[in-house]
Amino acid sequence: MRYYWDALEERYGLQEFSKDADDSDSVIAIMEQVGRVRGCVVSGGRIDLEKASRAFLRELRAGKMGRFSMEAPY
């Protein structure tokens, strides 16, 4: 994620998150923000992480965040 942070920050409003999202707690917090932005909220104000993840992948595949590569640049 760190290589494409600007695109993610712009699309999902991740300004308050650290760019170093290698630990699982950070990834969950980021996916919760994605869920809030995309309306993946269930009863009790909880975030449906599965629905948020699917929305994230759908937008990634559709190219809505620009060109992404899963390989680390050199």
Helices and strands as residue ranges (DSSP letters): G 2-4, H 5-12, H 24-38, G 43-45, H 49-62
